[in-house]
Amino acid sequence: MAAQFSSYKKYEARKRLPDPKTSALIVIDMQNYFSSMAKAILPATTTTIKLCKRAGIPVILTRHRHKPGDVGGVLGEWWGGDLVFGGTPESEIIAEVVAAAEEGKKDEDEVVVVEKETYSAFRNTGLEERLRKMGVKEVIVSGVMTNLCCETTAREAFVRGFRVFFWTDATAKSSAELHEATLMNMAYGFAYLVDCNRLHKALSA
C-alpha cells in the first residue's frame, strides 16, 4: 500500500504575500534538459514571470551546467555522471521562459542568468551579493526541481536572512510525494507558500 502523505496545508500556519518593492523572483533551471517535467509548470512559470515584471519585481533565471570533462564531484557520483553540460542544447533555458523574461525589455536591459553547478543557486555564484546590491530582502522561488534545486535554494536563502516565498504551482516535481514533502517542509520551517492566483489577486489589487 502506498504511503499516505498529509496535505502541506496543515503546516501552512503563516500566510503572507511578497512586497514588490523588496522582492526578486528566482526561476530555477527551467532548461531543455528538464523539459519533460518542466512543461507541466510552463504556463504557470511564464505567467509568474510576467506578473512579477509588471509589478516591478526583478526576475533572475538560473542555469545548471558543468564544463565539458567535469565529473561533478559528489553530485556526479550521486547521479551516476548524468550531468548537464554547458554549450549543449539541453543546457539552454526553455525558449518560452526566456521570451517571458525578455518581454517589454529595452535594448539596454539585461536578462539576468546565474550559472550554477550544484543544487543551490547561492553556492559560488555571487547571487547573494547581487541581491543585496539590488536591495532585495525577499525571494520568490520557482522552477525545477521542487525537492532538489528549488528546496536547497530556498533553505539557503532563509539562512542567509532573506524572507522566502515558495511557489506551489510553478515548481516542477519528479513525483507527487516528493513535491508534497518539500511543501510541508517549506511551510513548516522556511517559506511562505504562494501560487499564481494569490499573486495575481494581490498585485492586481
C-alpha atoms as a printed R data frame, in Angstrom:
    type eleno elety resid chain resno      x      y       z
1   ATOM     1    CA   MET     A     1  0.000  0.000   0.000
2   ATOM     2    CA   ALA     A     2  1.398  3.406  -0.964
3   ATOM     3    CA   ALA     A     3  2.361  5.736   1.842
4   ATOM     4    CA   GLN     A     4 -0.195  8.456   2.509
5   ATOM     5    CA   PHE     A     5  1.169 11.972   2.730
6   ATOM     6    CA   SER     A     6 -0.633 14.639   4.729
7   ATOM     7    CA   SER     A     7 -1.516 17.823   2.914
8   ATOM     8    CA   TYR     A     8  1.033 20.622   3.273
9   ATOM     9    CA   LYS     A     9 -1.849 22.944   4.137
10  ATOM    10    CA   LYS     A    10 -1.921 21.625   7.708
11  ATOM    11    CA   TYR     A    11  1.542 23.172   8.148
12  ATOM    12    CA   GLU     A    12  0.694 26.454   6.451
13  ATOM    13    CA   ALA     A    13  0.172 28.433   9.670
14  ATOM    14    CA   ARG     A    14  1.812 31.589   8.303
15  ATOM    15    CA   LYS     A    15  0.456 33.464   5.295
16  ATOM    16    CA   ARG     A    16  1.905 36.488   3.595
17  ATOM    17    CA   LEU     A    17  2.442 37.904   0.113
18  ATOM    18    CA   PRO     A    18  5.717 39.325  -1.218
19  ATOM    19    CA   ASP     A    19  6.379 43.057  -1.228
20  ATOM    20    CA   PRO     A    20  7.079 44.102  -4.838
21  ATOM    21    CA   LYS     A    21  9.408 46.856  -3.606
22  ATOM    22    CA   THR     A    22 11.858 44.453  -1.983
23  ATOM    23    CA   SER     A    23 11.318 41.144  -3.829
24  ATOM    24    CA   ALA     A    24 13.026 39.233  -6.611
25  ATOM    25    CA   LEU     A    25 11.745 36.196  -8.490
26  ATOM    26    CA   ILE     A    26 14.286 33.386  -8.909
27  ATOM    27    CA   VAL     A    27 13.358 30.933 -11.671
28  ATOM    28    CA   ILE     A    28 15.420 27.795 -11.142
29  ATOM    29    CA   ASP     A    29 16.823 25.709 -14.025
30  ATOM    30    CA   MET     A    30 13.917 25.821 -16.498
31  ATOM    31    CA   GLN     A    31 16.147 24.182 -19.116
32  ATOM    32    CA   ASN     A    32 15.613 21.848 -22.036
33  ATOM    33    CA   TYR     A    33 17.281 19.061 -20.038
34  ATOM    34    CA   PHE     A    34 14.357 19.149 -17.597
35  ATOM    35    CA   SER     A    35 11.651 19.829 -20.184
36  ATOM    36    CA   SER     A    36  9.776 16.572 -19.597
37  ATOM    37    CA   MET     A    37  8.774 17.743 -16.109
38  ATOM    38    CA   ALA     A    38  9.090 21.498 -16.687
39  ATOM    39    CA   LYS     A    39  6.398 21.530 -19.369
40  ATOM    40    CA   ALA     A    40  3.756 20.863 -16.692
41  ATOM    41    CA   ILE     A    41  4.545 24.175 -14.990
42  ATOM    42    CA   LEU     A    42  5.494 26.194 -18.075
43  ATOM    43    CA   PRO     A    43  2.214 28.182 -18.251
44  ATOM    44    CA   ALA     A    44  2.370 28.976 -14.519
45  ATOM    45    CA   THR     A    45  6.039 29.925 -14.802
46  ATOM    46    CA   THR     A    46  5.621 32.303 -17.728
47  ATOM    47    CA   THR     A    47  2.536 33.833 -16.077
48  ATOM    48    CA   THR     A    48  4.514 34.305 -12.870
49  ATOM    49    CA   ILE     A    49  7.392 35.982 -14.705
50  ATOM    50    CA   LYS     A    50  5.043 38.369 -16.497
51  ATOM    51    CA   LEU     A    51  3.132 39.204 -13.312
52  ATOM    52    CA   CYS     A    52  6.356 39.956 -11.471
53  ATOM    53    CA   LYS     A    53  7.774 42.068 -14.277
54  ATOM    54    CA   ARG     A    54  4.584 44.145 -14.470
55  ATOM    55    CA   ALA     A    55  4.778 44.681 -10.704
56  ATOM    56    CA   GLY     A    56  8.397 45.845 -10.951
57  ATOM    57    CA   ILE     A    57  9.765 42.672  -9.349
58  ATOM    58    CA   PRO     A    58 13.133 41.762 -10.905
59  ATOM    59    CA   VAL     A    59 13.433 38.312 -12.457
60  ATOM    60    CA   ILE     A    60 16.579 36.190 -12.161
61  ATOM    61    CA   LEU     A    61 16.954 32.959 -14.130
62  ATOM    62    CA   THR     A    62 19.382 30.219 -13.141
63  ATOM    63    CA   ARG     A    63 21.053 27.676 -15.403
64  ATOM    64    CA   HIS     A    64 22.649 24.483 -14.138
65  ATOM    65    CA   ARG     A    65 25.637 23.364 -16.211
66  ATOM    66    CA   HIS     A    66 29.035 21.716 -15.937
67  ATOM    67    CA   LYS     A    67 32.125 22.298 -18.023
68  ATOM    68    CA   PRO     A    68 32.990 19.526 -20.514
69  ATOM    69    CA   GLY     A    69 35.094 16.919 -18.740
70  ATOM    70    CA   ASP     A    70 33.822 17.911 -15.299
71  ATOM    71    CA   VAL     A    71 32.796 14.808 -13.358
72  ATOM    72    CA   GLY     A    72 30.653 16.871 -10.985
73  ATOM    73    CA   GLY     A    73 32.177 15.791  -7.679
74  ATOM    74    CA   VAL     A    74 29.706 14.175  -5.292
75  ATOM    75    CA   LEU     A    75 26.815 15.444  -7.423
76  ATOM    76    CA   GLY     A    76 28.154 13.493 -10.396
77  ATOM    77    CA   GLU     A    77 28.773 10.488  -8.185
78  ATOM    78    CA   TRP     A    78 25.239 10.638  -6.817
79  ATOM    79    CA   TRP     A    79 23.610 10.774 -10.263
80  ATOM    80    CA   GLY     A    80 25.985  8.356 -11.942
81  ATOM    81    CA   GLY     A    81 27.579 11.002 -14.130
82  ATOM    82    CA   ASP     A    82 24.240 12.108 -15.608
83  ATOM    83    CA   LEU     A    83 25.086 15.826 -15.780
84  ATOM    84    CA   VAL     A    84 24.065 18.898 -17.776
85  ATOM    85    CA   PHE     A    85 26.977 20.278 -19.777
86  ATOM    86    CA   GLY     A    86 27.275 23.881 -20.891
87  ATOM    87    CA   GLY     A    87 27.164 24.595 -24.602
88  ATOM    88    CA   THR     A    88 24.676 21.815 -25.339
89  ATOM    89    CA   PRO     A    89 21.040 22.310 -26.428
90  ATOM    90    CA   GLU     A    90 19.952 20.549 -23.233
91  ATOM    91    CA   SER     A    91 21.622 23.221 -21.093
92  ATOM    92    CA   GLU     A    92 19.731 26.106 -22.718
93  ATOM    93    CA   ILE     A    93 16.830 27.744 -20.907
94  ATOM    94    CA   ILE     A    94 13.439 26.881 -22.413
95  ATOM    95    CA   ALA     A    95 12.571 29.406 -25.117
96  ATOM    96    CA   GLU     A    96  9.188 30.380 -23.640
97  ATOM    97    CA   VAL     A    97 10.823 31.236 -20.320
98  ATOM    98    CA   VAL     A    98 13.419 33.432 -21.994
99  ATOM    99    CA   ALA     A    99 10.711 35.142 -24.056
100 ATOM   100    CA   ALA     A   100  8.674 35.901 -20.929
101 ATOM   101    CA   ALA     A   101 11.748 37.306 -19.176
102 ATOM   102    CA   GLU     A   102 12.598 39.455 -22.204
103 ATOM   103    CA   GLU     A   103  9.072 40.716 -22.801
104 ATOM   104    CA   GLY     A   104  8.969 44.505 -22.777
105 ATOM   105    CA   LYS     A   105 12.669 44.887 -22.085
106 ATOM   106    CA   LYS     A   106 14.619 47.757 -23.572
107 ATOM   107    CA   ASP     A   107 17.762 47.151 -25.597
108 ATOM   108    CA   GLU     A   108 19.985 48.125 -22.683
109 ATOM   109    CA   ASP     A   109 18.184 45.873 -20.223
110 ATOM   110    CA   GLU     A   110 19.810 42.621 -19.243
111 ATOM   111    CA   VAL     A   111 18.067 39.333 -18.553
112 ATOM   112    CA   VAL     A   112 19.986 38.122 -15.523
113 ATOM   113    CA   VAL     A   113 21.098 34.491 -15.760
114 ATOM   114    CA   VAL     A   114 23.008 32.977 -12.835
115 ATOM   115    CA   GLU     A   115 25.171 29.988 -13.774
116 ATOM   116    CA   LYS     A   116 25.384 27.250 -11.151
117 ATOM   117    CA   GLU     A   117 26.778 23.736 -10.841
118 ATOM   118    CA   THR     A   118 25.100 22.399  -7.721
119 ATOM   119    CA   TYR     A   119 21.641 22.372  -6.168
120 ATOM   120    CA   SER     A   120 21.968 25.807  -4.559
121 ATOM   121    CA   ALA     A   121 21.720 28.978  -6.642
122 ATOM   122    CA   PHE     A   122 23.782 30.710  -3.937
123 ATOM   123    CA   ARG     A   123 26.854 28.470  -3.901
124 ATOM   124    CA   ASN     A   124 29.804 30.221  -5.633
125 ATOM   125    CA   THR     A   125 27.522 32.245  -7.924
126 ATOM   126    CA   GLY     A   126 27.565 35.756  -6.460
127 ATOM   127    CA   LEU     A   127 23.762 35.661  -6.216
128 ATOM   128    CA   GLU     A   128 23.610 36.886  -2.625
129 ATOM   129    CA   GLU     A   129 25.836 39.862  -3.402
130 ATOM   130    CA   ARG     A   130 23.738 40.689  -6.464
131 ATOM   131    CA   LEU     A   131 20.515 40.573  -4.454
132 ATOM   132    CA   ARG     A   132 21.947 42.716  -1.645
133 ATOM   133    CA   LYS     A   133 23.122 45.305  -4.179
134 ATOM   134    CA   MET     A   134 19.604 45.394  -5.659
135 ATOM   135    CA   GLY     A   135 18.099 45.984  -2.216
136 ATOM   136    CA   VAL     A   136 16.266 42.657  -2.277
137 ATOM   137    CA   LYS     A   137 15.001 41.356   1.062
138 ATOM   138    CA   GLU     A   138 12.547 38.729  -0.170
139 ATOM   139    CA   VAL     A   139 12.967 35.984  -2.759
140 ATOM   140    CA   ILE     A   140 10.268 34.078  -4.614
141 ATOM   141    CA   VAL     A   141 11.459 30.627  -5.651
142 ATOM   142    CA   SER     A   142 10.055 28.707  -8.619
143 ATOM   143    CA   GLY     A   143 11.331 26.239 -11.220
144 ATOM   144    CA   VAL     A   144 12.901 22.771 -11.319
145 ATOM   145    CA   MET     A   145 13.075 20.540  -9.278
146 ATOM   146    CA   THR     A   146 10.843 21.163  -6.273
147 ATOM   147    CA   ASN     A   147 12.748 18.932  -3.868
148 ATOM   148    CA   LEU     A   148 16.316 19.499  -5.108
149 ATOM   149    CA   CYS     A   149 17.456 22.833  -6.511
150 ATOM   150    CA   CYS     A   150 14.321 24.780  -5.549
151 ATOM   151    CA   GLU     A   151 14.259 23.481  -1.984
152 ATOM   152    CA   THR     A   152 18.015 23.870  -1.462
153 ATOM   153    CA   THR     A   153 17.977 27.423  -2.809
154 ATOM   154    CA   ALA     A   154 15.005 28.322  -0.612
155 ATOM   155    CA   ARG     A   155 16.665 26.896   2.501
156 ATOM   156    CA   GLU     A   156 19.910 28.760   1.799
157 ATOM   157    CA   ALA     A   157 18.022 31.995   1.178
158 ATOM   158    CA   PHE     A   158 16.306 31.611   4.537
159 ATOM   159    CA   VAL     A   159 19.509 31.012   6.499
160 ATOM   160    CA   ARG     A   160 21.123 33.978   4.713
161 ATOM   161    CA   GLY     A   161 18.393 36.247   6.055
162 ATOM   162    CA   PHE     A   162 16.027 36.583   3.103
163 ATOM   163    CA   ARG     A   163 12.282 36.197   3.553
164 ATOM   164    CA   VAL     A   164 11.320 33.285   1.298
165 ATOM   165    CA   PHE     A   165  8.199 32.663  -0.780
166 ATOM   166    CA   PHE     A   166  7.906 29.240  -2.391
167 ATOM   167    CA   TRP     A   167  5.723 28.648  -5.426
168 ATOM   168    CA   THR     A   168  3.331 25.691  -5.143
169 ATOM   169    CA   ASP     A   169  2.185 25.598  -8.776
170 ATOM   170    CA   ALA     A   170  5.306 26.884 -10.523
171 ATOM   171    CA   THR     A   171  7.743 24.325  -9.162
172 ATOM   172    CA   ALA     A   172  8.237 21.040 -11.033
173 ATOM   173    CA   LYS     A   173  8.490 17.620  -9.470
174 ATOM   174    CA   SER     A   174  9.638 14.115 -10.283
175 ATOM   175    CA   SER     A   175  6.911 12.689  -8.052
176 ATOM   176    CA   ALA     A   176  3.878 13.993  -6.184
177 ATOM   177    CA   GLU     A   177  5.183 12.558  -2.899
178 ATOM   178    CA   LEU     A   178  8.485 14.427  -3.110
179 ATOM   179    CA   HIS     A   179  6.726 17.642  -4.138
180 ATOM   180    CA   GLU     A   180  4.320 17.374  -1.220
181 ATOM   181    CA   ALA     A   181  7.147 16.597   1.216
182 ATOM   182    CA   THR     A   182  9.022 19.720   0.167
183 ATOM   183    CA   LEU     A   183  5.930 21.905   0.510
184 ATOM   184    CA   MET     A   184  5.379 20.548   4.014
185 ATOM   185    CA   ASN     A   185  8.985 21.312   4.972
186 ATOM   186    CA   MET     A   186  8.830 24.765   3.416
187 ATOM   187    CA   ALA     A   187  5.570 25.695   5.144
188 ATOM   188    CA   TYR     A   188  6.784 24.328   8.466
189 ATOM   189    CA   GLY     A   189 10.168 25.967   8.694
190 ATOM   190    CA   PHE     A   190 11.344 28.065   5.783
191 ATOM   191    CA   ALA     A   191  8.904 29.765   3.440
192 ATOM   192    CA   TYR     A   192  5.523 31.315   2.830
193 ATOM   193    CA   LEU     A   193  3.675 29.344   0.161
194 ATOM   194    CA   VAL     A   194  2.201 31.237  -2.787
195 ATOM   195    CA   ASP     A   195  0.566 30.449  -6.129
196 ATOM   196    CA   CYS     A   196 -0.327 32.263  -9.342
197 ATOM   197    CA   ASN     A   197 -3.904 33.043  -8.349
198 ATOM   198    CA   ARG     A   198 -2.982 34.568  -4.997
199 ATOM   199    CA   LEU     A   199 -0.206 36.648  -6.526
200 ATOM   200    CA   HIS     A   200 -2.395 37.837  -9.385
201 ATOM   201    CA   LYS     A   201 -5.103 38.977  -6.979
202 ATOM   202    CA   ALA     A   202 -2.609 40.723  -4.717
203 ATOM   203    CA   LEU     A   203 -0.783 42.546  -7.494
204 ATOM   204    CA   SER     A   204 -3.990 43.445  -9.302
205 ATOM   205    CA   ALA     A   205 -5.333 44.994  -6.100
